[in-house]
Amino acid sequence: MSWKDTIIDFGKVKTGAVVEGKFKYEGDGKYISSKPSCGCTVGDWNKETKELAVKYTPKTIPLHLKKEGKTTYNSNKYILVTMVEDGMVKNYNLQIKANIYE
């Protein structure tokens, strides 16, 4: 595996709070792009450190869960990172997990 870790678990996160983490790339490939699975997640590649810094800002609890009386939910987001390694394009799904509450 070319990444030190492929999952960041932020634990409990309040809606609207910004949490940050980093994924460390340990391979010799070239970064091409990253695409988060939603607008609440932003990734920023640092060429010098070979790290993808991520910021996650969870939105409010979805209405369908509120109607069920839920005040928390588990969130799983992904960032698709495209690299070129040994002349081949490779995609990696890096995961962000959190338990969201209001």
FENPEPE-V925201 format. One record per helix or strand. SS is the DSSP state (h for helix, s for strand). FROM is the first residue (numbers start at 1). TO is the last residue. If there is no record, write none. Layout:
SS_FROM_TO ; SS_FROM_TO
//
This chain:
s_3_3 ; s_7_14 ; s_18_25 ; s_30_36 ; s_41_46 ; s_51_57 ; h_63_67 ; s_72_85 ; s_88_101
//
